[in-house]
Amino acid sequence: MAAYRLTVRHGPNVERESFETVDEAVAALERRAETVRREGPLTRVNTLRDYEPGQRVHARLELSTGGVLRGREAGIDVMGDGALVPYVGVIRKRRLEPSRDRSAFDAVREALTG
């Protein structure tokens, strides 16, 4: 059984991949996030209020360790303006703040292994 599972929610599509190591999983997470970013920004949406591209989630990419009680989960929200927002948590997500010399992907790796 694979140790890490990547779930990509992009529009109406949900895809899953499995990886043996955290390095493989984070590398795939980074590739998929960059693919979404290359699609370009989302447009502004007006429903009951206006939503700017930076307020809209273009795709959510989650890495989980599995386990009996779901294990650890961390991921990246690719925002409509291309910004990457790393988070940790299963039910209550908490935004991660990577240090200056670390990327959003490094923050996800540390959340899963730390």
C-alpha positions in Angstrom: 0.0 0.0 0.0 1.3 3.5 -0.9 2.2 5.8 1.9 1.0 9.1 0.4 -2.1 9.9 -1.6 -2.5 13.0 -3.8 -6.0 14.2 -4.5 -6.5 16.9 -7.0 -9.8 18.8 -7.1 -9.9 20.9 -10.2 -13.3 22.2 -11.4 -15.7 19.2 -11.5 -12.8 16.7 -11.8 -11.2 14.7 -8.9 -8.1 12.7 -9.6 -6.1 10.5 -7.2 -2.5 9.2 -7.3 -0.5 7.2 -4.9 3.2 7.5 -4.0 5.7 5.6 -1.9 7.7 8.5 -0.6 7.0 12.1 0.5 9.5 13.4 -2.0 7.7 11.7 -4.9 4.3 13.0 -3.6 5.5 16.6 -3.1 7.2 16.6 -6.6 3.9 15.5 -8.1 2.0 18.1 -6.1 4.4 20.8 -7.4 4.0 19.6 -11.0 0.2 19.5 -10.8 0.1 23.0 -9.2 2.2 24.4 -11.9 0.0 22.9 -14.6 -3.0 24.6 -13.0 -1.1 27.9 -12.8 -0.2 27.8 -16.5 -4.0 27.8 -17.3 -4.0 31.5 -16.4 -6.0 33.5 -14.0 -9.7 33.0 -13.3 -12.1 35.8 -14.0 -13.9 38.0 -11.6 -17.4 36.5 -10.6 -20.4 38.4 -9.4 -23.0 36.4 -7.5 -24.5 37.9 -4.3 -21.2 39.8 -4.1 -18.0 40.2 -6.2 -15.3 37.6 -6.0 -11.9 38.7 -7.4 -9.6 36.0 -8.9 -7.5 36.0 -5.7 -10.5 35.1 -3.6 -11.4 32.1 -5.8 -9.8 28.6 -5.5 -8.8 27.4 -8.9 -7.7 23.9 -7.7 -7.2 22.2 -4.4 -4.3 19.7 -4.1 -4.2 17.5 -1.0 -1.6 15.0 0.2 -2.6 12.6 2.9 -0.8 9.8 4.7 -3.8 7.6 5.1 -3.7 5.6 8.3 -6.4 4.1 10.5 -7.9 7.5 11.5 -7.1 9.2 8.1 -3.6 10.3 9.2 -2.1 13.6 8.3 -3.2 15.9 5.5 -1.7 19.0 4.0 -2.0 20.6 0.7 -2.0 23.7 -1.6 -4.9 25.8 -2.8 -4.1 27.3 -6.2 -5.9 30.6 -6.1 -7.5 32.2 -9.2 -4.7 34.8 -9.4 -2.0 32.0 -9.3 -1.1 32.4 -5.7 -0.3 29.2 -3.8 -1.8 28.9 -0.3 -0.4 25.9 1.7 -2.5 24.5 4.5 -2.5 21.6 7.0 -5.4 19.8 8.5 -8.3 17.5 7.7 -11.4 19.0 8.9 -10.1 22.3 10.3 -7.6 23.6 7.8 -4.9 25.9 9.0 -2.9 28.1 6.7 0.8 27.5 6.7 3.2 30.4 6.6 6.5 29.2 5.0 9.6 31.0 6.1 11.4 33.3 3.6 13.8 30.7 2.3 11.2 27.9 2.1 8.5 27.4 -0.6 4.8 26.5 -0.1 5.8 22.9 -1.1 8.5 22.8 1.6 5.8 23.8 4.1 3.6 21.0 3.0 6.5 18.5 3.2 7.3 19.6 6.7 3.7 19.4 7.8 3.5 15.8 6.7 6.8 14.6 8.1 7.2 16.9 11.2 
